[in-house]
Amino acid sequence: MKNFVNLLHKDFLLLIRDFWGVILLFLMPWALALMMTYLQDSTFRSVNETRIPLYLLNNDKDSLGNMVSNQLFASHIFEVSTEVNGQALSAGELEEAVSHGDYLIGVIIPANATACLRDNVQRGVERAFNGEDEGDRNPQHPLAIKLLIDPTAKESFRTSLIRAMHENALIVQNQLLLSEITRQVNRIVPVPVDLNIDTNGLITIDESYAQSDKAKIIPNSTQHNVPAWGMFAIFFIVISLAGNMIREREIGCFDRLTTMPCSFHIYVLSKVCVYLCVCLLQLALIILTGMYIIPLLGLPALKLGHSIPALLATSFSSSLAAIGYGLAIGSVARTNQQASVFGAVSVVILAAIGGVWVPTFIMPRFMQIISHISPLNWGLNGFNDIFVRDAGFLDIIPAVSASVLFFVTTISVSYYSNRRRKQ
């Protein structure tokens, strides 16, 4: 027991001897968590609040033109303009303005558009009631609403806009169609009939996040970024841990320890205990930042869920996985430079494929499958289940088990490497 306490004291002194290294160990991941949360929230906010500049040239001034105009103004998506310096643009001037990037979209509703549509509907209904052939029902005056779109606009945006304009045109067309059918029917039947049925509100769309019965947490940038950069923080310790192990071998400290009544498993256990404290402190710092500092920037606060045992189990298992990885690198690498380069690069790669840099749900299908090999992904999934899905202890057992199994595997690699070195 005395040897173990002395080893703990030795590892603690070895850790804090590089004071600025310890500061960076905590400061860099903390700054990344804070910055990335703010940047992502700002991106979402800019998408939701910044309106798209649109110029509307409504030459119709009737049902179709007024409905399209009202829909555009009510959408809160577009910054709709109808005049420039108190004067309306002509069709040619509008096209020139859109081509120069002054407006992302230009909408031109031709004069007498509603009258033209009403005439087309009337002719079609009259032909239908008169029993004329299907081929004779084509409108004689086709109607065209012109959309002018900046060439830099994305294809998906252009398709969505055209679909919305079609929907507005169909609404007016259906209203005119019902009115004309009503007029033709009333010419035949003795009792007046009104087929102009108001269908607004018959179908509604209720949008919400999918949640379990007990889950009441709404996902946001904080809920996603805090666990992601927390995982990156604890795996960042592999550089310090592996470097200390190699430094002990280089100065002969490790050989002196093995000549004393000190077994290798006590040596490993001491480092696990010291760096477990470091990892848990890192996670605590980043979680507290999400709860109390990030809200000071006007961002949503971190919600921990309702299962403290699940949070502790995920924190401990993820920390053990990071420590085991550092022990394996420190045992296999021959020089400090090898350990530093391989440790830093491998952690960045594992973070990238594990969903820390880019969320896995926007990755290609192949990369989503590859992400499951990253130990950072296991811990990140566990934290997301707790923070976003309000999971309990039983729900995070798969993620915890994977991290613990990874720890056992890396410890075995460390023992095997130490045995080979002795031989």
C-alpha positions in Angstrom: 0.0 0.0 0.0 2.9 2.3 0.8 4.4 1.7 -2.6 1.1 2.5 -4.3 0.8 5.8 -2.4 4.4 6.7 -3.3 3.7 5.9 -6.9 0.6 8.2 -6.8 2.7 11.0 -5.4 5.4 10.4 -8.0 2.9 10.4 -10.9 1.2 13.5 -9.5 4.5 15.4 -9.3 5.4 14.2 -12.8 2.1 15.6 -14.1 2.2 19.0 -12.5 6.0 19.5 -13.2 4.9 20.7 -16.7 2.6 23.4 -15.3 1.8 25.0 -18.7 1.3 21.6 -20.2 -1.4 20.9 -17.6 -3.0 24.3 -18.2 -3.2 23.7 -22.0 -4.6 20.2 -21.2 -7.6 21.9 -19.7 -7.7 25.2 -21.5 -7.6 24.0 -25.1 -10.6 21.6 -25.0 -12.5 24.1 -22.9 -11.9 26.9 -25.4 -12.9 24.5 -28.3 -16.1 23.6 -26.5 -17.0 27.2 -25.9 -16.1 28.4 -29.3 -17.7 25.7 -31.4 -20.9 25.9 -29.4 -21.1 29.6 -30.0 -20.2 29.3 -33.7 -22.8 26.5 -34.4 -25.5 28.4 -32.5 -24.7 31.6 -34.5 -24.9 29.6 -37.7 -28.4 28.2 -36.9 -29.5 31.7 -35.8 -28.3 33.3 -39.0 -30.2 30.7 -41.0 -33.4 31.2 -39.0 -33.3 35.0 -38.7 -31.7 36.4 -41.9 -34.3 37.0 -44.6 -33.7 36.4 -48.2 -33.9 39.5 -50.4 -36.7 39.2 -52.9 -38.3 41.7 -55.3 -42.0 41.3 -56.2 -43.3 42.9 -59.3 -47.1 42.3 -59.0 -48.7 43.5 -62.2 -51.9 41.5 -61.6 -53.4 43.3 -58.6 -56.1 40.6 -58.4 -56.7 37.2 -56.6 -53.6 35.4 -57.8 -51.2 38.3 -57.5 -52.6 39.3 -54.1 -52.4 35.7 -52.7 -48.8 35.2 -53.8 -47.9 38.6 -52.4 -49.6 37.9 -49.1 -47.9 34.5 -48.8 -44.4 36.0 -49.4 -44.9 38.8 -46.9 -46.3 36.3 -44.3 -43.6 33.7 -44.7 -41.0 35.7 -42.6 -38.4 34.1 -44.9 -38.1 36.8 -47.5 -37.2 40.5 -47.3 -39.8 41.5 -49.9 -39.4 44.7 -51.8 -41.8 46.2 -54.2 -40.2 49.6 -54.9 -36.7 51.1 -55.1 -36.4 54.7 -54.1 -40.2 55.0 -54.3 -40.5 53.6 -57.8 -41.3 50.1 -59.1 -38.8 48.4 -61.3 -39.6 47.2 -64.8 -39.2 43.6 -65.8 -35.9 44.4 -67.5 -34.6 46.4 -64.6 -35.5 43.6 -62.2 -33.7 41.0 -64.2 -30.6 43.2 -64.3 -30.8 43.7 -60.5 -31.0 40.0 -59.8 -28.2 39.2 -62.2 -26.0 41.7 -60.3 -26.9 40.1 -56.9 -29.0 42.9 -55.6 -31.8 40.4 -55.0 -31.6 36.7 -54.7 -35.0 36.2 -56.3 -37.3 38.2 -58.5 -40.9 37.4 -58.9 -42.9 38.8 -61.9 -46.7 38.2 -61.9 -48.0 39.3 -65.3 -50.9 41.7 -65.7 -54.4 40.2 -65.9 -53.0 36.9 -64.5 -56.1 36.2 -62.5 -58.4 37.1 -65.4 -56.4 34.8 -67.7 -56.6 32.0 -65.1 -60.3 32.6 -64.6 -60.9 32.5 -68.4 -59.0 29.2 -68.7 -60.9 27.6 -65.9 -64.2 28.9 -67.3 -63.5 27.5 -70.8 -62.4 24.1 -69.3 -65.6 23.8 -67.1 -67.8 24.8 -70.0 -66.2 22.2 -72.3 -66.7 19.5 -69.5 -70.4 20.3 -69.1 -70.9 20.4 -72.9 -69.4 17.0 -73.2 -66.5 18.0 -75.5 -63.5 15.7 -76.1 -60.6 15.7 -73.6 -58.2 16.9 -76.2 -60.2 20.1 -76.7 -59.8 21.3 -73.2 -56.3 22.8 -73.4 -56.3 26.5 -72.3 -56.0 29.0 -75.1 -54.3 31.6 -72.9 -51.5 29.9 -70.9 -50.4 31.8 -67.8 -46.7 32.1 -66.8 -45.4 33.6 -63.5 -41.8 34.4 -64.0 -39.1 33.6 -61.4 -35.7 35.3 -61.7 -33.1 33.5 -59.5 -29.5 34.5 -58.8 -27.2 32.0 -60.5 -25.4 31.5 -57.2 -28.5 30.1 -55.5 -28.4 26.4 -54.6 -30.5 24.0 -56.7 -32.4 22.7 -53.6 -33.4 26.3 -52.8 -34.6 26.9 -56.4 -36.7 23.7 -56.4 -38.3 24.6 -53.0 -39.2 28.1 -54.2 -40.8 26.8 -57.4 -42.8 24.2 -55.5 -44.1 26.9 -53.2 -45.1 29.1 -56.1 -46.9 26.2 -57.7 -48.8 25.5 -54.5 -50.0 29.2 -54.3 -51.1 29.1 -57.9 -53.0 25.8 -57.4 -54.9 27.3 -54.4 -56.2 30.2 -56.5 -56.9 27.9 -59.5 -58.9 25.5 -57.3 -60.9 28.4 -55.8 -61.7 29.7 -59.3 -62.5 26.1 -60.5 -65.0 25.6 -57.6 -66.7 29.0 -58.3 -67.1 28.2 -62.0 -68.4 24.7 -61.3 -70.9 26.2 -58.9 -72.1 28.7 -61.5 -72.5 25.9 -64.1 -74.3 23.6 -61.7 -76.8 26.4 -60.6 -77.7 26.8 -64.3 -79.0 23.1 -64.3 -80.4 22.4 -60.8 -83.5 24.2 -59.5 -82.0 24.6 -55.9 -79.0 26.9 -55.6 -75.8 25.1 -54.7 -72.6 26.6 -53.3 -69.5 24.4 -53.9 -67.0 27.0 -52.6 -66.0 25.0 -49.6 -63.3 26.5 -47.3 -60.7 23.8 -46.9 -58.3 25.9 -44.8 -57.5 24.2 -41.5 -58.8 20.7 -42.5 -55.3 19.4 -42.5 -52.6 20.7 -40.1 -49.0 19.7 -39.5 -47.9 19.3 -35.9 -44.1 19.5 -35.8 -42.1 18.4 -32.8 -38.9 16.5 -31.8 -39.4 12.8 -31.4 -39.1 12.0 -27.7 -39.9 9.2 -25.4 -42.6 9.5 -22.7 -40.2 10.8 -20.1 -37.9 12.8 -22.4 -38.6 16.5 -22.3 -35.2 17.9 -23.4 -35.1 19.8 -26.7 -31.7 19.3 -28.6 -29.6 22.4 -29.3 -26.0 23.3 -30.1 -25.0 23.1 -26.4 -26.4 19.6 -26.0 -24.4 18.4 -28.9 -21.1 20.3 -28.6 -20.4 19.9 -24.9 -20.2 16.1 -24.9 -18.4 16.1 -28.3 -15.5 18.3 -27.1 -15.6 16.7 -23.7 -14.7 13.4 -25.3 -12.0 15.2 -27.3 -10.6 16.7 -24.1 -10.2 13.4 -22.2 -8.6 11.6 -25.2 -6.2 14.6 -25.5 -4.5 13.3 -22.3 -2.9 10.4 -24.3 -0.1 12.8 -25.3 0.8 13.7 -21.7 0.3 10.1 -20.4 2.4 8.4 -23.1 5.1 11.1 -22.9 5.5 10.7 -19.2 5.8 6.9 -19.5 8.5 7.3 -22.2 10.3 9.9 -20.2 10.5 7.6 -17.2 12.1 4.9 -19.4 14.6 7.3 -20.9 15.8 8.7 -17.5 16.0 5.2 -16.0 13.2 5.8 -13.5 11.1 2.9 -14.8 14.0 0.4 -14.4 14.7 1.5 -10.8 11.0 1.0 -10.0 11.0 -2.5 -11.4 14.0 -3.5 -9.3 12.1 -2.4 -6.2 9.2 -4.5 -4.9 6.8 -2.8 -7.3 4.9 -4.8 -9.9 3.9 -3.5 -13.3 0.2 -3.7 -12.4 0.7 -1.3 -9.4 2.7 1.0 -11.7 -0.2 1.0 -14.2 -2.9 1.3 -11.5 -1.2 4.5 -10.2 -1.3 6.1 -13.6 -4.9 5.1 -14.1 -5.9 6.7 -10.8 -4.0 10.0 -11.4 -5.2 10.4 -15.0 -8.7 9.3 -14.1 -8.9 12.3 -11.8 -7.6 14.5 -14.7 -10.2 13.2 -17.1 -13.1 13.6 -14.7 -12.0 17.1 -13.9 -11.9 17.9 -17.6 -15.4 16.6 -18.1 -16.6 18.4 -15.0 -15.1 21.7 -16.3 -16.7 21.4 -19.7 -20.1 20.3 -18.3 -20.1 23.2 -15.8 -19.2 25.5 -18.7 -22.2 24.3 -20.6 -24.4 24.8 -17.6 -23.3 28.2 -16.3 -20.9 30.0 -18.7 -22.4 29.3 -22.1 -25.8 30.8 -21.0 -24.0 34.0 -20.3 -23.3 34.3 -24.1 -27.0 34.1 -24.8 -26.9 30.4 -25.7 -29.1 27.6 -24.3 -27.8 26.0 -21.1 -26.8 22.3 -20.9 -29.4 20.0 -19.5 -28.0 16.9 -17.8 -31.0 14.7 -18.1 -32.4 12.8 -15.1 -30.0 9.9 -14.6 -26.9 10.8 -12.6 -25.8 7.1 -12.4 -25.8 7.0 -16.3 -23.8 10.2 -16.5 -21.2 8.9 -14.0 -20.9 5.5 -15.7 -20.4 7.1 -19.1 -17.8 9.6 -17.7 -15.8 6.8 -15.9 -15.9 4.4 -18.9 -15.0 7.0 -21.4 -12.1 8.2 -19.2 -10.8 4.6 -18.8 -10.9 4.2 -22.6 -8.8 7.3 -23.0 -6.3 6.3 -20.3 -6.0 2.8 -21.7 -5.3 4.2 -25.1 -2.6 6.5 -23.6 -1.0 3.5 -21.7 -0.9 1.4 -24.9 0.8 4.2 -26.9 3.3 4.9 -24.1 4.2 1.2 -23.9 4.5 0.6 -27.6 6.2 3.9 -28.7 10.0 4.0 -28.5 10.5 7.7 -28.4 8.7 10.8 -27.1 8.4 12.1 -30.6 6.7 8.9 -31.8 4.2 9.0 -29.0 3.4 12.7 -29.5 2.9 12.6 -33.2 1.0 9.3 -33.3 -1.1 10.2 -30.3 -2.1 13.6 -31.6 -2.8 12.5 -35.1 -4.7 9.4 -34.1 -6.9 11.3 -31.7 -7.8 13.9 -34.3 -8.6 11.1 -36.8 -10.7 9.2 -34.3 -12.5 12.5 -33.4 -13.2 13.2 -37.0 -14.7 9.8 -37.8 -16.3 9.6 -34.4 -18.6 12.6 -34.9 -16.8 15.3 -32.9 -15.8 17.5 -35.8 -18.8 16.6 -38.1 -22.0 15.0 -36.7 -22.3 11.5 -37.9 -25.9 12.0 -39.2 -24.6 14.2 -42.1 -21.8 11.8 -43.0 -22.1 9.4 -46.0 -23.5 6.1 -45.1 -20.1 4.4 -45.4 -18.6 6.9 -42.9 -21.5 6.4 -40.5 -20.6 2.7 -40.4 -16.8 3.5 -40.0 -17.6 5.9 -37.1 -18.5 2.9 -34.9 -14.9 1.9 -34.6 -14.0 5.1 -32.9 -14.0 5.0 -29.0 -14.8 8.7 -29.1 -18.1 7.8 -30.9 -19.0 5.3 -28.1 -18.7 7.9 -25.4 -20.3 10.6 -27.5 -23.3 8.4 -28.2 -23.6 7.7 -24.5 -23.6 11.4 -23.5 -26.0 12.2 -26.3 -28.4 9.5 -25.1 -28.3 11.1 -21.6 -28.4 14.8 -22.6 -30.7 14.7 -25.6 -32.8 11.5 -25.3 -32.9 11.5 -21.4 -31.7 7.9 -21.3 -31.3 5.9 -18.1 -28.5 3.7 -16.9 -29.8 0.6 -18.8 -29.9 2.5 -22.0 -26.2 3.4 -22.0 -24.9 0.0 -21.1 -23.8 -0.8 -24.7 -21.7 2.4 -25.0 -20.3 1.8 -21.5 -19.5 -1.8 -22.2 -17.7 -0.9 -25.5 -15.5 1.6 -23.7 -14.6 -0.8 -20.9 -13.8 -3.5 -23.4 -11.5 -1.1 -25.2 -9.8 -0.2 -21.9 -9.2 -3.9 -21.2 -7.8 -4.5 -24.7 -5.4 -1.5 -24.5 -4.2 -2.5 -21.0 -3.5 -6.0 -22.4 -1.5 -4.4 -25.2 0.5 -2.4 -22.6 1.2 -5.6 -20.6 2.2 -7.5 -23.7 4.6 -4.7 -24.8 6.2 -4.5 -21.3 6.8 -8.3 -21.3 8.3 -8.1 -24.8 10.6 -5.3 -23.7 11.8 -7.4 -20.7 12.6 -10.3 -22.9 
